[in-house]
Amino acid sequence: LSVFIAQLSVFIAQLSVFIAQLSVFITQLSVFIARLSVFTAQLSVFIACLTLSFHCSTLSFYCSTISFHCSTLNFYCSTLSFHYSTLRFHCSTLSFYCSTLSFHYSTLRFHCSTLSF
């Protein structure tokens, strides 16, 4: 009976060691899962930052393109304004020549009517 009790004590001691080792294993597994969760979260943040960086680069490209088109449009508007000013100048000059011609025509008619008397 004492041998049985001794063997039972040894078995209980070994079972206690096994349970302690199992407890350590479960704790280590929990730590591993926690670290895996942290790694997954960090990976998600990294992917989000990478995506945001891509979108920012795309947005920067679109802004540069819009800026270029605005500069081109500004150039065309300046050119159009210059041509409009030139056209107005030529119209004013033409109007002056027409007025001068009208004056000379009136003068000529006056002289012609004076001569006919």
N, CA, C and O of each residue as an XYZ file, in Angstrom:
468
protein
N       0.831     -1.191      0.000
C       0.000      0.000      0.000
C       0.873      1.252      0.000
O       0.558      2.235     -0.670
N       1.949      1.211      0.738
C       2.830      2.385      0.786
C       3.493      2.623     -0.564
O       3.743      3.768     -0.942
N       3.786      1.517     -1.312
C       4.362      1.650     -2.665
C       3.326      2.317     -3.567
O       3.666      3.192     -4.364
N       2.063      1.906     -3.441
C       0.995      2.483     -4.261
C       0.834      3.973     -3.976
O       0.673      4.780     -4.891
N       0.881      4.327     -2.678
C       0.743      5.739     -2.276
C       1.943      6.534     -2.789
O       1.803      7.682     -3.212
N       3.118      5.915     -2.746
C       4.320      6.604     -3.245
C       4.200      6.822     -4.751
O       4.501      7.900     -5.263
N       3.745      5.761     -5.463
C       3.591      5.895     -6.914
C       2.497      6.910     -7.248
O       2.614      7.663     -8.215
N       1.451      6.923     -6.454
C       0.366      7.898     -6.659
C       0.882      9.313     -6.418
O       0.515     10.236     -7.145
N       1.721      9.490     -5.414
C       2.323     10.801     -5.130
C       3.206     11.248     -6.292
O       3.175     12.409     -6.700
N       4.002     10.298     -6.825
C       4.866     10.614     -7.975
C       4.010     10.995     -9.170
O       4.311     11.950     -9.886
N       2.921     10.224     -9.381
C       2.025     10.506    -10.509
C       1.400     11.885    -10.360
O       1.317     12.639    -11.330
N       0.960     12.216     -9.151
C       0.350     13.536     -8.893
C       1.385     14.642     -9.098
O       1.075     15.701     -9.642
N       2.605     14.386     -8.662
C       3.677     15.383     -8.844
C       3.941     15.593    -10.337
O       4.080     16.726    -10.798
N       4.009     14.476    -11.094
C       4.247     14.580    -12.538
C       3.076     15.269    -13.235
O       3.275     16.039    -14.174
N       1.858     14.993    -12.776
C       0.669     15.652    -13.325
C       0.708     17.146    -13.042
O       0.339     17.963    -13.886
N       1.167     17.496    -11.825
C       1.295     18.925    -11.466
C       2.320     19.609    -12.362
O       2.103     20.735    -12.812
N       3.449     18.922    -12.624
C       4.474     19.481    -13.524
C       3.905     19.645    -14.926
O       4.131     20.663    -15.581
N       3.151     18.620    -15.392
C       2.551     18.684    -16.727
C       1.577     19.856    -16.827
O       1.574     20.585    -17.819
N       0.750     20.033    -15.793
C      -0.216     21.143    -15.780
C       0.516     22.481    -15.764
O       0.107     23.426    -16.439
N       1.607     22.559    -14.985
C       2.390     23.799    -14.945
C       2.995     24.083    -16.314
O       2.974     25.222    -16.780
N       3.543     23.030    -16.971
C       4.115     23.207    -18.304
C       3.030     23.588    -19.309
O       3.257     24.417    -20.190
N       1.851     22.980    -19.173
C       0.723     23.316    -20.043
C       0.323     24.768    -19.829
O       0.018     25.479    -20.786
N       0.324     25.206    -18.583
C      -0.001     26.601    -18.253
C       1.015     27.559    -18.887
O       0.648     28.595    -19.440
N       2.307     27.188    -18.793
C       3.359     28.005    -19.417
C       3.161     28.051    -20.927
O       3.288     29.109    -21.544
N       2.842     26.876    -21.530
C       2.617     26.812    -22.969
C       1.445     27.703    -23.386
O       1.525     28.427    -24.378
N       0.350     27.638    -22.610
C      -0.835     28.462    -22.920
C      -0.495     29.948    -22.790
O      -0.934     30.766    -23.598
N       0.290     30.287    -21.766
C       0.715     31.690    -21.597
C       1.563     32.142    -22.781
O       1.360     33.231    -23.318
N       2.524     31.293    -23.190
C       3.368     31.633    -24.338
C       2.539     31.743    -25.618
O       2.795     32.607    -26.456
N       1.549     30.866    -25.765
C       0.658     30.922    -26.923
C      -0.140     32.224    -26.915
O      -0.337     32.843    -27.961
N      -0.598     32.637    -25.738
C      -1.339     33.902    -25.607
C      -0.452     35.089    -25.980
O      -0.886     36.012    -26.669
N       0.815     35.048    -25.505
C       1.765     36.115    -25.841
C       2.007     36.145    -27.352
O       2.053     37.218    -27.953
N       2.162     34.965    -27.965
C       2.374     34.875    -29.409
C       1.178     35.450    -30.166
O       1.348     36.201    -31.126
N      -0.034     35.094    -29.729
C      -1.246     35.606    -30.384
C      -1.344     37.122    -30.222
O      -1.740     37.826    -31.152
N      -0.980     37.626    -29.027
C      -1.001     39.069    -28.799
C       0.000     39.769    -29.720
O      -0.311     40.801    -30.315
N       1.217     39.194    -29.835
C       2.232     39.778    -30.718
C       1.788     39.717    -32.174
O       2.032     40.644    -32.947
N       1.133     38.614    -32.541
C       0.609     38.475    -33.901
C      -0.459     39.533    -34.167
O      -0.527     40.090    -35.263
N      -1.286     39.806    -33.172
C      -2.311     40.847    -33.299
C      -1.665     42.220    -33.483
O      -2.103     43.010    -34.320
N      -0.622     42.502    -32.697
C       0.104     43.774    -32.822
C       0.731     43.885    -34.206
O       0.655     44.933    -34.847
N       1.355     42.790    -34.667
C       1.965     42.781    -35.998
C       0.911     43.033    -37.076
O       1.149     43.804    -38.006
N      -0.256     42.386    -36.957
C      -1.340     42.576    -37.920
C      -1.809     44.033    -37.913
O      -2.056     44.615    -38.969
N      -1.930     44.614    -36.720
C      -2.343     46.018    -36.622
C      -1.299     46.923    -37.263
O      -1.655     47.846    -37.996
N      -0.004     46.674    -36.998
C       1.059     47.482    -37.592
C       1.078     47.333    -39.113
O       1.311     48.302    -39.835
N       0.831     46.116    -39.591
C       0.773     45.871    -41.031
C      -0.397     46.629    -41.656
O      -0.271     47.194    -42.743
N      -1.535     46.637    -40.961
C      -2.700     47.387    -41.447
C      -2.395     48.876    -41.522
O      -2.755     49.533    -42.499
N      -1.734     49.415    -40.500
C      -1.349     50.837    -40.504
C      -0.373     51.120    -41.642
O      -0.493     52.135    -42.328
N       0.599     50.218    -41.845
C       1.567     50.389    -42.925
C       0.867     50.408    -44.284
O       1.169     51.247    -45.132
N      -0.076     49.473    -44.487
C      -0.809     49.421    -45.765
C      -1.658     50.682    -45.934
O      -1.749     51.224    -47.035
N      -2.277     51.149    -44.850
C      -3.074     52.381    -44.913
C      -2.185     53.573    -45.275
O      -2.576     54.412    -46.088
N      -0.991     53.651    -44.676
C      -0.056     54.749    -44.982
C       0.416     54.671    -46.435
O       0.537     55.689    -47.117
N       0.678     53.454    -46.892
C       1.104     53.263    -48.274
C       0.007     53.692    -49.237
O       0.277     54.358    -50.236
N      -1.228     53.309    -48.936
C      -2.374     53.699    -49.769
C      -2.550     55.210    -49.750
O      -2.782     55.826    -50.791
N      -2.439     55.809    -48.565
C      -2.573     57.261    -48.445
C      -1.477     57.972    -49.222
O      -1.735     58.975    -49.887
N      -0.264     57.462    -49.143
C       0.854     58.042    -49.883
C       0.590     57.977    -51.388
O       0.864     58.937    -52.109
N       0.059     56.848    -51.861
C      -0.269     56.701    -53.283
C      -1.327     57.723    -53.697
O      -1.203     58.376    -54.733
N      -2.378     57.852    -52.865
C      -3.446     58.801    -53.192
C      -2.931     60.241    -53.166
O      -3.342     61.060    -53.988
N      -2.045     60.549    -52.239
C      -1.457     61.894    -52.176
C      -0.610     62.169    -53.426
O      -0.647     63.270    -53.976
N       0.144     61.171    -53.862
C       0.945     61.335    -55.074
C       0.044     61.540    -56.290
O       0.325     62.374    -57.151
N      -1.037     60.770    -56.349
C      -1.990     60.918    -57.457
C      -2.619     62.301    -57.428
O      -2.744     62.957    -58.462
N      -3.014     62.741    -56.241
C      -3.616     64.064    -56.088
C      -2.621     65.154    -56.479
O      -2.991     66.126    -57.137
N      -1.375     64.997    -56.083
C      -0.332     65.955    -56.445
C      -0.165     66.019    -57.963
O       0.009     67.098    -58.529
N      -0.221     64.854    -58.617
C      -0.119     64.817    -60.084
C      -1.292     65.559    -60.717
O      -1.107     66.341    -61.650
N      -2.519     65.309    -60.199
C      -3.696     65.995    -60.748
C      -3.589     67.508    -60.539
O      -3.941     68.288    -61.424
N      -3.103     67.916    -59.368
C      -2.949     69.352    -59.089
C      -1.924     69.983    -60.039
O      -2.129     71.095    -60.525
N      -0.830     69.277    -60.301
C       0.170     69.775    -61.233
C      -0.409     69.893    -62.639
O      -0.144     70.863    -63.349
N      -1.199     68.903    -63.033
C      -1.830     68.928    -64.351
C      -2.798     70.104    -64.455
O      -2.811     70.816    -65.460
N      -3.609     70.306    -63.413
C      -4.558     71.435    -63.419
C      -3.799     72.754    -63.466
O      -4.192     73.669    -64.188
N      -2.722     72.858    -62.706
C      -1.908     74.074    -62.709
C      -1.345     74.351    -64.099
O      -1.330     75.493    -64.558
N      -0.881     73.288    -64.764
C      -0.351     73.447    -66.120
C      -1.442     73.950    -67.063
O      -1.209     74.862    -67.856
N      -2.639     73.351    -66.975
C      -3.734     73.764    -67.852
C      -4.166     75.199    -67.554
O      -4.528     75.944    -68.465
N      -4.128     75.582    -66.279
C      -4.465     76.968    -65.918
C      -3.437     77.939    -66.496
O      -3.793     79.015    -66.976
N      -2.169     77.558    -66.447
C      -1.125     78.411    -67.021
C      -1.310     78.537    -68.532
O      -1.162     79.620    -69.098
N      -1.634     77.426    -69.171
C      -1.863     77.443    -70.614
C      -3.062     78.326    -70.944
O      -3.013     79.131    -71.874
N      -4.131     78.171    -70.178
C      -5.333     78.983    -70.390
C      -5.023     80.463    -70.163
O      -5.503     81.314    -70.912
N      -4.239     80.773    -69.154
C      -3.844     82.156    -68.885
C      -3.058     82.726    -70.056
O      -3.250     83.879    -70.441
N      -2.163     81.904    -70.624
C      -1.395     82.343    -71.794
C      -2.332     82.648    -72.965
O      -2.189     83.675    -73.630
N      -3.298     81.743    -73.215
C      -4.244     81.964    -74.317
C      -5.078     83.214    -74.081
O      -5.351     83.970    -75.014
N      -5.484     83.433    -72.829
C      -6.265     84.637    -72.511
C      -5.440     85.900    -72.721
O      -5.948     86.897    -73.234
N      -4.169     85.861    -72.325
C      -3.289     87.016    -72.539
C      -3.104     87.283    -74.029
O      -3.139     88.428    -74.479
N      -2.907     86.207    -74.785
C      -2.750     86.348    -76.236
C      -4.016     86.923    -76.854
O      -3.952     87.816    -77.699
N      -5.167     86.410    -76.430
C      -6.444     86.899    -76.942
C      -6.637     88.365    -76.579
O      -7.116     89.148    -77.399
N      -6.274     88.739    -75.373
C      -6.377     90.135    -74.939
C      -5.482     91.035    -75.796
O      -5.877     92.135    -76.183
N      -4.277     90.554    -76.085
C      -3.372     91.321    -76.943
C      -3.970     91.515    -78.332
O      -3.945     92.620    -78.874
N      -4.513     90.431    -78.912
C      -5.106     90.531    -80.251
C      -6.331     91.438    -80.251
O      -6.570     92.166    -81.215
N      -7.106     91.395    -79.168
C      -8.267     92.273    -79.051
C      -7.819     93.742    -78.998
O      -8.413     94.603    -79.646
N      -6.765     94.015    -78.218
C      -6.243     95.386    -78.130
C      -5.714     95.844    -79.484
O      -5.936     96.983    -79.895
N      -5.013     94.946    -80.171
C      -4.486     95.278    -81.505
C      -5.633     95.567    -82.463
O      -5.570     96.521    -83.239
N      -6.672     94.756    -82.416
C      -7.838     94.958    -83.278
C      -8.517     96.286    -82.978
O      -8.922     96.999    -83.896
N      -8.642     96.618    -81.714
C      -9.243     97.911    -81.342
C      -8.395     99.074    -81.862
O      -8.920    100.080    -82.340
N      -7.067     98.911    -81.758
C      -6.185     99.958    -82.270
C      -6.383    100.143    -83.777
O      -6.489    101.271    -84.260
N      -6.431     99.030    -84.514
C      -6.605     99.111    -85.960
C      -7.975     99.672    -86.313
O      -8.108    100.414    -87.286
N      -8.993     99.325    -85.534
C     -10.324     99.886    -85.780
C     -10.328    101.395    -85.524
O     -10.945    102.151    -86.274
N      -9.645    101.826    -84.475
C      -9.546    103.267    -84.189
C      -8.812    103.988    -85.319
O      -9.215    105.064    -85.761
N      -7.727    103.367    -85.771
C      -6.952    103.957    -86.879
C      -7.808    104.040    -88.131
O      -7.807    105.057    -88.825
N      -8.535    102.972    -88.418
C      -9.407    102.944    -89.587
C     -10.501    104.008    -89.468
O     -10.830    104.682    -90.444
N     -11.051    104.150    -88.278
C     -12.074    105.168    -88.038
C     -11.488    106.567    -88.282
O     -12.132    107.430    -88.878
N     -10.244    106.769    -87.805
C      -9.586    108.057    -88.042
C      -9.412    108.309    -89.546
O      -9.665    109.415    -90.024
N      -8.975    107.274    -90.294
C      -8.793    107.425    -91.741
C     -10.126    107.702    -92.427
O     -10.197    108.511    -93.352
N     -11.179    107.030    -91.975
C     -12.510    107.268    -92.559
C     -12.980    108.693    -92.279
O     -13.561    109.348    -93.145
N     -12.724    109.158    -91.073
C     -13.100    110.540    -90.736
C     -12.311    111.530    -91.589
O     -12.856    112.507    -92.103
N     -11.026    111.254    -91.724
C     -10.178    112.122    -92.556
C     -10.658    112.115    -94.002
O     -10.737    113.159    -94.649
N     -10.976    110.926    -94.497
C     -11.466    110.795    -95.865
C     -12.790    111.521    -96.026
O     -13.023    112.191    -97.032
N     -13.648    111.386    -95.037
C     -14.935    112.089    -95.079
C     -14.718    113.610    -95.084
O     -15.393    114.351    -95.799
N     -13.759    114.047    -94.266
C     -13.453    115.481    -94.234
C     -12.951    115.961    -95.598
O     -13.372    117.005    -96.095
N     -12.045    115.182    -96.191
C     -11.502    115.566    -97.504
C     -12.586    115.518    -98.574
O     -12.610    116.350    -99.481
N     -13.465    114.560    -98.465
C     -14.569    114.459    -99.417
C     -15.476    115.681    -99.282
O     -15.898    116.261   -100.282
N     -15.773    116.067    -98.040
C     -16.615    117.261    -97.817
C     -15.911    118.503    -98.342
O     -16.534    119.369    -98.958
N     -14.619    118.582    -98.097
C     -13.850    119.724    -98.583
C     -13.874    119.762   -100.111
O     -14.057    120.816   -100.721
N     -13.686    118.601   -100.704
C     -13.702    118.495   -102.162
C     -15.066    118.880   -102.710
O     -15.151    119.567   -103.728
N     -16.113    118.456   -102.062
C     -17.470    118.831   -102.514
C     -17.678    120.333   -102.388
O     -18.283    120.978   -103.244
N     -17.148    120.868   -101.278
C     -17.284    122.335   -101.097
C     -16.587    123.074   -102.228
O     -17.132    124.014   -102.807
N     -15.351    122.626   -102.538
C     -14.592    123.285   -103.610
C     -15.273    123.099   -104.956
O     -15.309    124.009   -105.784
N     -15.810    121.906   -105.159
C     -16.514    121.633   -106.420
C     -17.762    122.508   -106.534
O     -18.057    123.048   -107.601
N     -18.481    122.641   -105.440
C     -19.680    123.489   -105.507
C     -19.283    124.954   -105.650
O     -20.015    125.722   -106.274
N     -18.159    125.357   -105.097
C     -17.683    126.736   -105.243
C     -17.287    126.984   -106.696
O     -17.545    128.046   -107.263
N     -16.663    125.986   -107.267
C     -16.220    126.115   -108.660
C     -17.394    126.133   -109.619
O     -17.324    126.763   -110.674
N     -18.446    125.466   -109.272
C     -19.560    125.426   -110.200
C     -20.317    126.755   -110.246
O     -21.063    127.009   -111.191
N     -20.133    127.583   -109.253
C     -20.771    128.918   -109.302
C     -19.879    129.756   -110.105
O     -20.162    130.935   -110.316
